[in-house]
Amino acid sequence: MKKKIYLIILVLFSIFINQYAANRGVFPIDSFLIFDAAYNVISGNHPFKDYWLITGPFLDYIQSLFFLIFGINWVSYLLHASFLNVLLVLFSFYYFIKIGLNNFYSFLYSLGVAVLAYPSIGTPFIDHHAVILCMMASLSISLAILLKKNIFWILAPIFIIFSFFSKQIPSPYFATSFFIILSIHYYFLKNFNKSILLNLLAGVLFSIFLVISIFIINEIPLENFLVQYILYPLSFGKERINLLDFDFKNLVGQFKFIYLSIIPLIFITYILIKNKNKNLIKKNDITISILFLSSVAILIYNQLLTKNQILIYFIIPIAAAHSHAYSIKYFNKKYLTYFVIVIFMFSSVKYHVRFNEERKFIELASANFDLAQKASLLDKRLIGLQWITPHYPNNPLKEINILIETKNILIKKVNQKIIITDYQFLSSLINNQFASTNKWYDSLSIPRKKNKYYDRHKIFFYEQIKKNNIKHLFFIGKNKSKMPFFKEFFFENKCIILNDYNDLLLEFDISECKF
């Protein structure tokens, strides 16, 4: 009975804490990344085929399902992120119990996961999906080894492939790590069961079948997928690796609580390996520990590679739970358990304040939330959101009024139009059937002129304009028209008429242009 109560509390709390954090302001380019993309899918426009994207389509399709079920609105949008938060929390709770923690401690650490996982951004986001699904794959393999249940072997590759279609990394690193560790594990145990391979293959085939079905049904060209999602990102990925900074602050300072939470686990794993235990249970525990420690290392490397706000603090409660369970099982020293709990509690409170209250991940750490306005003033479908952004932190009402004016101007333009903006909910609000030719507009999503895929993108852009009979391009946001590709596009085509409406809105009338 107590376990059921814990489960109910975990589900409700995981939803509540994510909804609470997500409603405290937005960073438009990140917070609304999936909103119009999902609307695009509902409208019959599909990734790679109808709009260019270098990030995974998995979120677009899942969010479109949430919109179809719950309506195109802010609450439905947040439910998607909250659902994944719940999924990770329940998976973690089950896992903590199976590695040896009692129900109360499993519940306690799971609350920490709920606080630190998705609420840091609160809205569906590619990086959060990718790392959370990879972590669930890691836990799934550990459960498969521990419990010898086929379902967990099947789930692991499904999580990995779904992660890959959320974002290209870190899933390949995880898959490689799993292959190496499992190969060594079963080589030494000499008890590899062919059913393991068959179950892994079943998970792979299910995922691939689902992906292929979506591609075939929606007539998505494979070549477009390869260029946009694989080849073009690889062309600039090497630059990011070369820019990696492994100084003390980056590598150690910002991850110190993660390291502190795994110290007991590393120590105990070392003791188990050193003693050369022949006990099967201990050998399995060694492999499970190594799997988790390798997952932590990959996530830290991936975090350094993405150069984004840190989103992997949710592994602190998972690491603390690991250390706690192994301390009880193999060391049984209370001071070690107390150390782990203190680190877990302190870091959970610290990062809750930093990311969920102060909203550091979305660049609002210095904002005065007392100034926030009801986003329902802009549109009733945004009810629940307290509007404040880094663009107008001192006057969010001014930003809302400009966006209302912008929305009314867009509604009057009945011709086909493309909306290029960080406010990627406007197409949904005005029922514009073709949101944009690109999922988002940042310095990486559109190839620069020196990149070998620049012309490929340019041709794709022109084709979408012609196919959809686009007459107007609207730039909504600060400095959007200064992006290199579009700047060149505008000035090369003298047929374009420019209309400047307000602080955010620029219109390019291309009705007289020949492409």
C-alpha positions in Angstrom: 0.0 0.0 0.0 2.8 2.4 0.9 4.5 1.7 -2.4 1.3 2.6 -4.3 1.1 5.9 -2.4 4.7 6.7 -3.3 4.0 6.0 -6.9 0.9 8.3 -7.0 2.9 11.1 -5.3 5.8 10.7 -7.7 3.5 10.9 -10.7 1.7 14.0 -9.5 4.8 15.7 -8.2 6.7 15.0 -11.4 4.0 16.7 -13.4 3.5 19.6 -10.9 7.2 20.5 -10.6 7.6 20.6 -14.4 4.5 22.6 -15.0 5.4 25.0 -12.2 8.9 25.6 -13.6 7.9 25.8 -17.2 5.3 28.5 -16.5 8.0 30.8 -15.0 9.0 32.7 -18.2 10.3 31.6 -21.5 13.4 31.9 -23.7 11.6 31.9 -27.1 14.2 30.2 -29.3 14.4 27.2 -26.9 11.0 27.2 -25.2 9.0 27.2 -28.4 11.3 25.1 -30.5 8.8 22.2 -31.0 5.5 24.2 -30.9 5.2 25.2 -34.5 7.1 22.2 -35.7 4.4 19.9 -34.3 1.8 22.2 -35.8 3.6 21.8 -39.1 3.2 18.0 -38.8 -0.5 18.3 -38.1 -0.9 20.6 -41.1 0.7 17.9 -43.3 4.2 19.3 -43.5 6.9 16.9 -42.6 10.5 17.1 -41.5 13.3 16.8 -44.1 10.6 16.9 -46.8 8.9 20.2 -46.2 11.1 21.9 -43.7 14.9 21.8 -43.1 16.1 20.6 -39.7 19.3 19.3 -38.2 17.7 18.3 -34.9 15.6 15.1 -34.4 12.0 14.8 -35.7 11.0 12.5 -32.8 9.8 15.4 -30.6 7.9 17.0 -33.5 5.8 13.8 -34.1 5.3 13.1 -30.4 4.2 16.7 -29.7 1.8 16.5 -32.7 0.1 13.6 -31.0 -0.3 15.6 -27.8 -1.8 18.5 -29.8 -4.2 16.2 -31.5 -5.3 14.7 -28.2 -5.3 17.7 -25.9 -5.5 20.6 -28.4 -2.9 23.1 -29.6 -2.2 25.0 -26.5 0.4 25.7 -23.8 -0.9 23.1 -21.3 -0.8 20.4 -24.0 2.7 21.5 -24.9 4.0 21.1 -21.3 2.3 17.7 -20.9 4.8 16.3 -23.3 7.8 17.3 -21.2 6.0 16.3 -18.0 5.2 12.9 -19.5 8.9 12.2 -20.1 9.7 13.5 -16.6 7.2 11.1 -15.1 8.6 8.2 -17.2 12.2 8.8 -16.0 11.1 9.2 -12.4 9.0 6.0 -12.3 11.8 4.1 -14.1 14.3 5.4 -11.6 12.1 4.4 -8.6 11.8 0.9 -9.9 15.5 0.7 -10.6 16.5 2.0 -7.1 14.4 -0.7 -5.5 15.9 -3.4 -7.6 19.5 -2.4 -6.8 18.8 -2.7 -3.1 17.2 0.5 -1.7 14.1 0.4 0.4 10.9 2.0 -0.7 11.4 5.2 1.3 14.9 6.0 0.0 13.9 5.0 -3.5 11.1 7.5 -3.2 13.3 10.2 -1.8 15.9 9.9 -4.6 13.2 9.7 -7.2 11.8 13.1 -6.0 15.3 14.5 -6.7 15.2 13.1 -10.2 11.8 14.8 -10.7 13.1 18.1 -9.6 16.3 18.1 -11.6 15.4 16.3 -14.8 13.0 18.1 -17.2 12.0 21.2 -15.1 15.2 23.0 -15.9 13.6 24.0 -19.2 10.1 22.6 -18.7 9.1 22.5 -22.3 9.9 19.8 -24.9 13.6 20.1 -25.8 15.9 18.0 -27.9 18.8 17.8 -25.5 16.7 16.8 -22.6 14.9 14.1 -24.5 18.2 12.8 -25.9 20.1 12.5 -22.6 17.1 11.2 -20.6 16.3 8.5 -23.1 20.0 7.4 -23.1 20.0 7.2 -19.3 16.9 5.1 -19.4 18.6 2.8 -21.9 21.5 2.5 -19.5 19.2 1.7 -16.6 17.2 -0.7 -18.8 20.4 -2.8 -19.6 21.3 -2.9 -15.9 17.8 -4.2 -15.1 18.1 -6.8 -17.8 21.4 -8.1 -16.3 20.0 -7.9 -12.8 16.5 -9.4 -13.3 17.1 -11.4 -16.5 13.8 -10.1 -17.9 13.6 -9.9 -21.7 11.5 -6.7 -21.7 14.5 -4.6 -20.6 16.7 -6.0 -23.4 14.0 -5.0 -25.8 13.5 -1.5 -24.3 17.2 -0.6 -24.3 17.7 -0.2 -28.1 14.3 1.5 -28.4 15.4 4.2 -26.0 18.7 4.5 -27.9 17.1 4.9 -31.3 14.4 7.3 -30.0 17.2 9.3 -28.4 19.1 9.4 -31.8 16.0 10.7 -33.5 15.7 13.4 -30.8 19.3 14.5 -31.3 22.3 12.8 -33.0 24.3 12.6 -29.8 24.9 11.2 -27.2 23.2 7.9 -28.4 26.1 6.6 -30.5 28.5 7.0 -27.6 26.1 5.1 -25.4 25.5 2.3 -27.9 29.3 1.9 -28.3 29.8 1.9 -24.6 27.1 -0.8 -24.1 28.6 -3.0 -26.8 32.0 -2.9 -25.3 31.0 -3.4 -21.7 28.5 -6.2 -22.4 31.0 -8.0 -24.7 33.5 -8.0 -21.9 30.9 -9.0 -19.3 29.6 -12.0 -21.2 33.1 -13.0 -22.4 34.3 -13.5 -18.8 31.0 -15.0 -17.6 30.9 -17.4 -20.5 27.1 -17.7 -20.1 25.9 -15.5 -23.0 22.3 -16.5 -23.9 21.2 -16.1 -27.6 17.9 -14.9 -26.4 19.6 -11.7 -25.3 20.7 -11.0 -28.8 17.3 -11.8 -30.2 15.6 -9.4 -27.7 18.0 -6.6 -28.5 17.4 -7.3 -32.2 13.6 -7.2 -31.6 14.0 -3.7 -30.0 16.1 -2.5 -32.9 13.7 -3.9 -35.6 10.6 -2.4 -33.9 12.2 1.0 -33.8 13.5 0.9 -37.3 10.2 -0.4 -38.6 8.5 2.6 -36.9 10.9 5.1 -38.4 10.7 3.5 -41.9 6.9 3.5 -41.8 6.8 7.2 -41.0 9.2 7.9 -43.8 7.3 5.9 -46.3 3.8 7.0 -45.3 4.8 10.7 -45.4 7.0 10.3 -48.5 10.1 11.7 -46.8 13.1 11.5 -49.2 15.9 9.4 -47.6 18.5 11.7 -49.3 17.1 14.7 -47.6 17.3 13.0 -44.2 21.0 12.0 -44.8 22.0 15.5 -45.9 20.1 17.4 -43.2 20.5 15.1 -40.2 23.7 13.3 -40.8 26.1 14.9 -43.4 25.6 18.6 -42.7 25.9 18.3 -38.9 29.0 16.2 -39.4 30.5 19.1 -41.5 30.6 21.4 -38.5 30.7 18.8 -35.7 34.5 18.6 -35.9 34.8 22.3 -35.2 33.0 21.8 -31.8 35.3 19.0 -30.8 38.3 21.2 -31.6 36.8 23.9 -29.4 36.4 21.7 -26.3 37.8 23.3 -23.2 39.1 20.8 -20.5 40.2 23.3 -17.9 39.5 22.8 -14.2 36.4 25.0 -14.1 34.8 23.3 -17.0 35.7 19.7 -16.4 35.7 19.7 -12.6 34.1 22.8 -11.0 30.7 22.7 -12.7 30.3 19.0 -12.2 31.7 18.7 -8.6 28.4 17.4 -7.0 28.2 14.7 -9.7 31.7 13.6 -8.9 31.1 13.7 -5.1 27.9 11.6 -5.5 29.8 8.8 -7.4 32.9 8.7 -5.2 31.5 5.9 -2.9 30.4 4.0 -6.0 33.8 4.2 -7.6 35.5 3.2 -4.3 33.3 0.2 -3.8 33.5 -0.9 -7.4 37.3 -0.8 -7.2 37.2 -3.0 -4.1 35.0 -5.5 -5.8 37.2 -5.7 -8.8 40.4 -5.9 -6.7 39.0 -8.8 -4.7 38.4 -10.7 -8.0 35.0 -11.9 -6.9 33.8 -15.1 -8.6 30.3 -14.6 -7.1 27.9 -14.1 -10.0 25.8 -11.4 -8.1 28.9 -9.4 -7.4 30.1 -9.7 -11.0 26.8 -8.4 -12.2 27.0 -5.6 -9.7 30.4 -4.7 -11.0 29.1 -4.6 -14.6 26.1 -2.5 -13.6 28.3 0.0 -11.8 30.7 0.3 -14.7 27.7 0.8 -17.1 26.5 3.6 -14.9 29.9 5.2 -14.5 30.5 5.1 -18.2 27.1 6.7 -18.7 28.1 9.5 -16.4 31.3 10.1 -18.2 29.5 10.2 -21.6 27.0 12.7 -20.3 29.7 15.0 -19.0 31.6 14.8 -22.3 28.4 15.4 -24.2 27.6 18.4 -22.0 31.0 19.9 -22.7 30.5 19.3 -26.4 27.1 21.0 -26.7 28.3 24.1 -24.8 24.8 24.6 -23.5 23.5 25.4 -20.1 24.0 22.3 -17.9 21.1 19.9 -18.0 22.6 16.7 -16.5 22.3 17.4 -12.8 19.5 14.9 -12.7 22.2 12.2 -12.6 23.1 13.3 -9.1 20.2 11.6 -7.4 20.7 8.5 -9.6 24.4 8.5 -8.7 23.6 9.0 -5.0 21.1 6.2 -5.0 23.7 3.9 -6.6 26.3 4.9 -4.0 23.8 4.5 -1.2 22.7 1.0 -2.3 26.2 -0.3 -2.8 27.4 1.3 0.5 24.6 -0.7 2.3 25.3 -3.9 0.4 29.1 -4.0 0.5 30.5 -1.4 3.0 27.8 -0.8 5.6 29.3 2.3 7.0 26.7 4.9 8.1 29.0 7.9 7.6 29.2 7.0 3.9 25.5 6.8 3.6 25.1 10.2 5.4 27.7 11.7 3.1 25.7 10.6 0.0 22.4 11.9 1.4 23.9 15.3 2.4 25.4 15.7 -1.1 22.1 14.7 -2.7 19.9 17.0 -0.5 22.2 20.0 -0.8 22.6 19.8 -4.6 18.9 19.1 -5.2 18.0 22.3 -3.3 20.8 24.3 -4.9 19.9 23.4 -8.5 16.2 23.6 -7.9 16.6 27.2 -6.9 19.0 27.9 -9.7 17.1 26.3 -12.6 13.5 26.0 -11.5 13.1 29.2 -9.5 15.6 31.5 -11.0 15.3 29.9 -14.5 19.0 30.0 -15.3 18.7 27.5 -18.2 16.5 30.0 -20.2 18.7 33.0 -19.4 16.3 34.5 -16.8 18.6 34.3 -13.7 18.6 38.1 -13.3 15.0 38.6 -14.1 12.4 40.1 -11.8 9.5 37.6 -12.0 7.2 40.0 -10.2 7.1 41.9 -13.5 5.9 38.8 -15.4 2.5 39.1 -17.2 -0.2 36.6 -18.1 0.6 35.2 -21.5 -3.2 34.7 -22.0 -3.2 38.5 -22.8 -1.4 37.5 -26.0 -3.6 34.5 -26.7 -5.9 32.4 -24.5 -4.2 29.2 -25.7 -1.1 30.3 -23.7 -3.0 30.3 -20.5 -0.9 29.4 -17.5 2.3 30.9 -18.7 3.7 33.9 -16.9 5.3 35.9 -19.7 8.8 37.2 -19.2 11.7 36.7 -21.6 15.4 37.8 -21.8 14.4 40.1 -24.7 12.2 42.5 -22.6 13.0 41.4 -19.0 12.0 44.9 -17.6 8.9 45.4 -19.7 7.2 42.1 -20.6 3.9 43.8 -21.2 5.5 45.9 -24.0 6.7 42.6 -25.7 3.2 41.2 -25.4 1.6 44.3 -26.9 4.1 44.2 -29.8 3.4 40.5 -30.4 -0.4 41.2 -30.3 0.1 43.9 -32.9 2.3 41.5 -34.9 -0.3 38.7 -34.7 -3.1 41.1 -36.0 -0.9 42.2 -38.9 -0.2 38.6 -39.8 -3.9 37.6 -39.7 -4.7 40.3 -42.3 -2.1 38.9 -44.7 -4.2 36.3 -46.4 -1.6 35.2 -48.9 0.7 32.3 -48.2 3.6 33.3 -45.9 6.6 32.1 -44.1 7.2 33.2 -40.5 10.8 33.3 -39.5 11.0 33.8 -35.8 12.1 32.6 -32.3 8.5 33.0 -31.3 7.6 29.7 -32.9 4.0 29.6 -31.8 2.7 32.4 -34.0 1.9 30.2 -37.0 -0.2 28.0 -34.8 -2.1 30.9 -33.3 -3.0 32.4 -36.7 -3.6 29.0 -38.4 -0.9 29.6 -41.0 -0.8 26.3 -42.8 2.9 26.5 -43.6 5.0 27.6 -40.6 8.4 27.9 -42.2 11.0 26.2 -44.4 13.3 25.7 -41.4 12.5 24.3 -38.0 14.6 27.0 -36.3 17.0 29.8 -37.1 20.3 29.9 -35.3 24.0 30.2 -36.4 24.2 26.4 -37.0 20.9 25.4 -38.4 21.4 27.2 -41.8 24.6 26.4 -43.7 27.0 29.2 -44.1 28.2 30.2 -47.6 31.6 28.4 -47.1 29.9 25.2 -46.2 29.5 22.6 -49.0 25.8 22.2 -48.1 25.0 25.9 -48.5 23.7 25.5 -52.1 21.7 22.4 -51.1 19.9 24.4 -48.5 19.4 27.4 -50.9 17.8 25.1 -53.5 15.6 23.5 -50.8 14.6 27.0 -49.6 13.6 28.2 -53.1 11.7 24.9 -53.8 9.6 25.4 -50.7 8.8 29.0 -51.7 7.7 27.9 -55.2 5.8 24.7 -54.1 3.8 26.6 -51.4 3.3 29.7 -53.5 4.8 31.9 -50.8 4.2 35.6 -51.2 5.5 37.0 -48.0 8.4 36.4 -45.6 8.0 37.8 -42.1 10.9 38.2 -39.7 9.8 38.5 -36.1 12.5 39.1 -33.5 15.6 41.1 -33.1 18.3 41.1 -35.8 16.8 38.1 -37.6 17.2 39.6 -41.0 20.9 40.0 -40.4 21.5 36.2 -40.7 24.0 35.7 -43.5 21.9 33.5 -45.8 18.8 35.7 -45.6 20.7 38.9 -45.9 22.2 37.7 -49.1 18.9 36.4 -50.3 17.2 39.8 -49.7 19.9 42.0 -51.3 20.4 39.7 -54.3 16.7 39.9 -55.2 15.9 43.5 -55.9 12.3 42.6 -56.5 11.7 42.4 -52.8 9.7 45.1 -51.1 10.5 45.8 -47.4 7.9 46.9 -44.8 9.1 47.7 -41.3 6.1 47.5 -38.9 7.4 47.6 -35.3 10.4 46.7 -33.1 10.0 43.0 -33.9 8.3 42.7 -37.3 9.8 43.0 -40.8 7.9 42.0 -43.9 9.5 41.0 -47.2 7.0 41.0 -50.0 8.3 38.6 -52.7 5.2 38.4 -54.7 6.9 39.9 -57.8 10.0 37.7 -57.5 10.9 34.9 -59.9 12.8 32.0 -58.4 
